[in-house]
Amino acid sequence: MDTYARFPLELAKGKGVHVWDSQGDRYLDCVAGIAVCTLGHSDRVMKRALCRQLGKLQHVSNLYRIPEQEQLAAAITARSCTDRVFFCNSGAEANEAAIKLARKHGHVARGITQPLILTAQASFHGRTLAAVTATGQPKYHQGFEPMVQGFRYFPYNDIAAFEALLADCEAQGPAVAAVLIEPIQGEGGVIPGDPAFFKRLRQLCDEKQILLIFDEVQIGVGRSGRMWGYETLGVEPDAITLAKGLGGGVPIGALAVKSAVDHFRPGEHASTFGGNPLACRAGLTVLREIDRRSLLPHVEQMGQLLRLLLEELVRRHPHRLEGCRGWGLLQGLVLRPEAPTAPEIVKAAMAQGLLLVPAGPQVVRFVPPLVIQPRHLRKAVKRLEKALLSLA
Ligand SMILES: Cc1ncc(COP(=O)(O)O)c(C=O)c1O
């Protein structure tokens, strides 16, 4: 169906940080399937691990124990503040699971019959009905009303507005079950969370036993230069949702929670494909390779270099570029209103052999594979500059 406004580009193969179109032209890939291909394309270790897994077992359903799923859950909980994991297949589905858990938390922990979930304006949580309702951007709601009941929105990083909304919701007693929030807003324009805002948010949630859920779908699994986005904020959530980079290109999603808020009982939530042996093998390989190749310090260094290169670019083009922002290898180049739009620049960059992705109309986003090297980043920013000049 016609749900995507696609670029006129057909990609046929990839290796590392490069992809080739069906004409044989090569592109430097700073999109990575939108923050998905953690280890790049056609990675040798991933290929071997998945081929081996296919030769052993691919799918069995959650009627039975799945060793690869148990190992991946252990790998996630060992590396995070969480204790228990539910597996699904995408970010939206992970957030759906989080929303159901939040409502149950509202019922059992706070005694609320019609629990509310608070989310941020300009957020992005996915396209299924509850996840898109959680997404605080009216443009994604239009045409699909009525939206799901029980969501209210606050401006991101604005603690006074959050406290006012919370007071309004709780004027007659407990009403709020959870806050669902991105540690850094990705699709909404690459807007980093403010540690002071998040610290106070954590306190307020603690005081009222409100569940604090971080949507780590885009920033989680190493993209920030730390394993999880919450580490940059210095605040531990009660639950995180994951997808994108976790499978490195094999679809997988996860809701990971602290055991104190693991309210699901057998039969209350499920997914046929969720956590199958193949997807979990991919997740295990991604986590192991992040450790084995020391990708976290690498991402931190590459993020600093990319930031430096982008800041230099901003200085050379002050009339078109406003600045840059982000964490690690999620960086956004902010355009001035009078500059060409982000989709126009992304299209011009494509003509220079560089793949980028917009984050809204005024931000060009870099989310390359975590294995990207300094020479690639230098080449990417050079090509972006050529693209900018070609639009003069
Ligand atoms: C923060 C965040 N949450 C959720 C999603 C939805 O993930 P999916 O497209 O896998 O459903 C996205 C996708 O861009 C995202 O960036």
The ligand as an ORCA input file, in Angstrom:
! r2SCAN-3c Opt
* xyz 0 1
  C      11.651      6.470     20.062
  C      10.870      5.558     19.148
  N       9.894      4.797     19.668
  C       9.185      3.961     18.905
  C       9.396      3.864     17.546
  C       8.578      2.935     16.727
  O       9.333      1.819     16.379
  P       8.834      0.835     15.217
  O       8.885      1.601     13.941
  O       9.811     -0.313     15.275
  O       7.456      0.416     15.567
  C      10.393      4.654     16.964
  C      10.629      4.599     15.522
  O      11.191      5.488     14.917
  C      11.150      5.525     17.794
  O      12.121      6.310     17.279
*
